Amino acid sequence: MPAFAYIGRTMAALSDCFGKLSECFVGLVRGASARPQACKNPVDGKLHKVRVIMPHPQFEGHFVVQCVDTGMQWTEPKPTIEHLSLVYAGDYNAKYGRDLSKDAVIPPFVTRRAVAQRVFIESWAGTQMPWKVDGCCIIEVGAGWGCLSNEIASHKATPHCSFRAYELDPASVDFINQRGKELGVHALLGTLEADQGVPTDSVDLILSSMMFEHVLEPREGLEIWRSKLRRGGLLFIEVPNENPVPNWWGVNPLVPY
């Protein structure tokens, strides 16, 4: 499927990112019932008229809405981080058939994508590939199976690199720590945005694979990620490019998009 990918040194041209993301930001939430008519746009923070695209395909009583002015789509009302943590630790894995058991086989499309993403980043970074530099710090947000972190860690040129992955799903954290241990990948429960232990200007590469559409506050999140990057650091974001939002989500885990 076509997908939008963005990589840039520090955060130059991020404004373009918001426009391209307007077709694909969708959150996951349960509990709403009233059909929304005007909502706060999660990108610009302003109140906009919206139209209901459809009921959320996975969660009864919720709606995917589209901003009349910008075309931005999201789930209304906005969930809390606690809501998302519960969803990812339970319904999300069950709905997508995501197996995070000790002996699970990662779907081939996920590993193929990780290879393609690494190659893409290499083509942009050239001789400045972070994982070829001694003492580099690489962080993946919303790491899922941890495939991208593990793929890059397997190509590092020095053992003195730091790989950190954030996840809201405890099962994902355990899975990543099991599979990535020998490669030096360490997973943490939570988000980079909330981790005060990561100093500013300390990260060489931030990875976001098919997860930015799940970020509750995308503008605020990007600002925090930018503050963590060293001067000349890299940010990689890839999100699904789906408009309208597909109604077959969760039907077949081998064909997720």
N, C-alpha and C positions, 0 to 999 in steps of 0.2 A: 504494500500500500504506500501511497505517497506520504511522506512525513516531513515536517519542518525541522530543520536542524540549525542551530545558531552557535557560533563560537566566536569570541572576541577577546582581545587583549584588554584587561581590566573590564570596564563596563561601557566602553564607547559604543555609541549607537544603540543603546538599550531601548530608546523610544520606539525604534522600529520593531523591536521584539513585542511590545504591547499590541501593536496593530496586527501583527501576524498571529498572535495568540488569540485574537478576538473570536476565531471560529471554534476554539477547542478547549476553553477552560470550563470544566465541569467538576463539581464537587460531589461528595456522597453524604447523604444525610437522611435521617428518618424522623418523622414526627409532625410534619406540617400538614395542613388541610386546606386553608383558604387559597384561592387562586390569586397570585400577586398581580398588581397592576402597575406599581411604581416601586423600584428597589434601588438600593445603593450599589452602584457598579463597583466591583472589587478592584478594578484597575485605577480609576480616577477618584474613587471615593465619593462621587456625587450621586444625587438622586436622579434617576432616569425612568421614563416610561418604559415598560417592558411588555412583551407579548409572550404568552405561554406557547412554547414549542410543542411540548408533549408532557404527559405525566412521566416521572422518572421511571425508566424501564426496569429498575431493580427494586425500588422502594415505594410502596403504595402510599398515596397521599402526598407525594412530592412532585415538584415540577422543574423541568428544565426551561428556563426563561431566556429571552433574547432582548438585549437593549435595543430599543427602537432607533436610537441615535448612532450607536457605534457598531452594532452587530454582535457585540460580545455576548457569549452564552455562559450561564452558570446555573447552579442549583439554588433554589430559594425556598426557605431562608438559609442563610449561611450557617453551617454547623460549627460547633466548637471543636477544639483539638481533642477534647475528651470523647465527643461523638465519633470523630474519625478514628481514634484509637480503638474504640469498641468495634467499629465496622471492620477495620483492617484485621483485627485479631479474631474475627469470627466470620461474619457473612461474606466478606470480600473473598477470602480464600475458598470458602465453600461454593460461592457463586461461580468463580472462575476455575474451579477445580485445581487450584494451586496447591501442589503437594510440597510441604516443607519438612517432611519426615527425614530421618537420618539417612535413609537409603534412596531418597527420591531422585528421579531422573529429571533433570531440567529440560523443558521443551526445547527441541532443536532450534526453533525460530529465535529463542531468547539468546542462545549462545552464538548463533550466526549474527544476530544484531550487535552483540557486544564486540565481535571481531570487526564488523563494518564500522562501528563507532570509533574504535581505537584507530583504525586506518584513516578515518576521516580527520580525527584530531591530529594525527601525525602529519597529514597533508597540509594542515593549517599551521602547525607549530614549527615545521621544518627542523632546523638544528636546535630549536629551543624547547624540545620535548621535555616536560618537567621530570618524567620518570627516568631520564638519562642523567639527571643532575644529582650529585651526592647530597643527601640531607633534605630532599624535596618533601613537601607535605601535600597529599592529595586526599580530597574529601568527596564522597558520594552521598547525595541526599536522596532519601526514598529508594534504597538500594535493592529492594525486592529479594531476589536470589543472590545478589552480590556479583552477578556475572561480569559486569563492566569493570568493577574494581579488581576482581580476580584476573580478568583478561589483561588489564594494564599492568598489574603487579607481576604477572608472569613474564613481562617484557622489560622489567626494570633493569637498569645497568649496574645498580649498586644495591647492596643489602641495607644501606642506611637511608631508606625512604619510609615515610610514615603514610599508611593508608587507613583512613577512618570512614566508616559507613554508618549513616543514620537511618533508622526505621522506627515506625510506630507499632509494628507488629512484633511481639516478643518471639514468635516462632521464626520470623525472618532473622532476627538478631541471632538466635541460637544457630540457625542454619548457616548464616554467613560466617560466624565464628568457628563453626566446625569445618566448613569447606575452605575457608580462607586462611586458616591458622598458619599453615606451612608457608604461605605466600606473604604473611605479615599483614593481612587485612583484619582489622578489628572493628566490630560492629557495636553500636551503642543504641539504646532505646531512647527515642526522643527526636528532636529536630536541631539542626545547626543554628536556627534562629534563636532558640532558647538556651543554647549552651554558652554560658559566659566564660567557660574555660578555654575557648579558642581565641587567642589574641588577634587583634587587628593586624593587618599587613603580615600575615604569617602563612598563608596558604598559596601554593603554586598552581593548583588546578582544582576547580569545583565541577563535579559531574552531576547532571540531572537528566536521567533517562526515563522518559514516559511517566514523569511524576509531577512536573510543574503545574499541570492542569488540576492537581489535587491541593495545591498550596492555598491556604485560606486567605492570606493577604499577599498577593503576588508582588505589588509594588514595594511594600515593606520588606518582604522576603529578599527581593533582589538588592535592595539597599544594604541589608545586613550582609548578604553574600559578598557584595562588592567591598564592604569594609574589611572583610576577612582576607581578601586577596592581596598578595604582594604587588608592588609596582611591576607591571608586565605580566602579571598572573593571567591565567586563562579560565574562562567559564564556558562549559559546554551544556547546552540545553537541547533536548529533542522531545517533542510532544506529538501526539496523534493529530493529523489534519483531517478532521471529520466535520462536515457540515452538509446536511443536518446530522445531529448526533444519531448514531446507529441504534436501532431498537433490538439488535441481536446480541448486545453485550451479555456475556455470561452464558450464552447458549452452548458454545463450543470453545474450550480453552485453547485448542490448537488453531483456531481462527479468531483471535481476539479483536481484530480491527477490520 
